[in-house]
Amino acid sequence: MQSQVSSGHVASYYAASANAGPQRPALSGDVECDVCVVGAGFTGISAALHLAERGHRVVVLESVAIGFGASGRNGGQIVNSYSRDMDVIEKQNGADTARALGAMAFEGNQIIRQRIEKYQIDCDLKEGNLFAACNKKQWEGLKEQKALWERYGHQQLELLEGKEVRREIGSERYVGALVDHSGGHLHPLNLVLGQAAALEALGGKIFEHSPVTQVEHGEPVTLHTPKGRVTAQRVVMAGNAYMQGLLPKLEQKSMPCGTQIITTEPLSSELAARLLPQDKAVEDCNYLLDYYRLTADNRLLYGGGVNYGGQQSASIEAAIRSKMLTTFPELGDVRVDYAWSGNFLLTLNRLPQFGRINSNVYYAQGYSGHGVTCSHLAGKLVAETISGEEARFEAFAQISHLPMPGGRLLRVPLSAMGAWFYAMRDRLAV
């Protein structure tokens, strides 16, 4: 099992290298506000900060610690668009929805950079990411992706074929790659901690170790924690995969999934430069993809795999180390210093779930593995709709979401069977 560090975070490279900051108190007594945000991850803190900038009185309730969930445990990659691209969105939801979502598909990374610059957040931002093709079918798919993104106005893309890939990745594993020069990578926990500090500087209040135990719907809404209550005119539910029990109807339409990450000991400058010469982040094009990057202190951070239902592997290092060595065999003697897992929320159509309950409880969740950028967009859209600018939020909210097949009992084995099928397709390149 993973251990906890003193702040409440899972023991990880991110927790070990987090910027120093205060530990926030638990809620005690009664508090009133304009908007109460439940969850202090990317979605919640992004929404709260945008709302505070617009003059709203904001309170954030976090069950453990800021960035405790996926926001403080992910791969740290700034990847554009959504878990389903615009061609699939258009096929499933129509041209109007595709145009609306396409106009926002590259905004999340801009929001992140604006936040870093405006609030001087120290989070090890580096530029660029790659999508790497393991076979010719995936290579053809990358060429189609480039053309598709360019149709929606994204021009900062470059294709690399064959030996050109070695300019970016010191591995023989790939036949081609698509470079997104507007992408990047960073320390995600420090990013959310920096935004939380910015929120507090604007008067927002954050209470850690304050799980919401009951929501009394009405006008206003009352939220109960073990030692206090918040009365709010509006509420934003932003717990994502860690919201179990508070939105039961939505739980039928999503499923927590776990991913695992390891981080090596610091590598020599020479070895790091051989692995990733331009220091960009990488994810491959497999259905169960691998992703990796160098940290600020030259560790290789490598993640991959999916555990449906959010269960943890018996040995994270064993599960991921073999993947790392497939890509970089020369790391066989390199020590792994950190291994951890975290849950993201998967939807059936792989598109995020935005919406409202009654007239004053909003939710945004289910980014299906593309949460770093889309969560920051979600926070901005929630703030817009609460402030009376509803069109962009509604473009997501009108998308239909079906229940996960098999219900609560069978959704995990059925999803795992589907993943096995697609993993076999990746291996056979069919």
Secondary structure, 3 states (H helix, E strand, C coil): CCCECCCCCECCHHHHCCCCCCCCCCCCEEEEEEEEEECCCHHHHHHHHHHHHCCCCEEEECCCCCCCCHHHCCCCEECCCCCCCHHHHHHHHCHHHHHHHHCCCCHHHHHHHHHHHHHCCCCCCEEEEEEEECCHHHHHHHHHHHHHHHHCCCCCEEEEEHHHHHHCCCCCCCCEEEEEEEEEECCHHHHHHHHHHHHHHCCCEEECCCCCCEEECCCCEEEEECCEEEEEEEEEECCHHHCCCCCHHHHCCEEEEEEEEEEECCCCHHHHHHHCCCCCEEEECCCCCEEEEECCCCCEEEEEEEEECCCCCCCHHHHHHHHHHHHCHHHCCCCEEEEEEEEEEEECCCCCEEEEECCCEEEEECCCCCHHHHHHHHHHHHHHHHCCCCHHHHHHHCCCCCCCCCHHHHHHHHHHHHHHHHHHHHHHCC
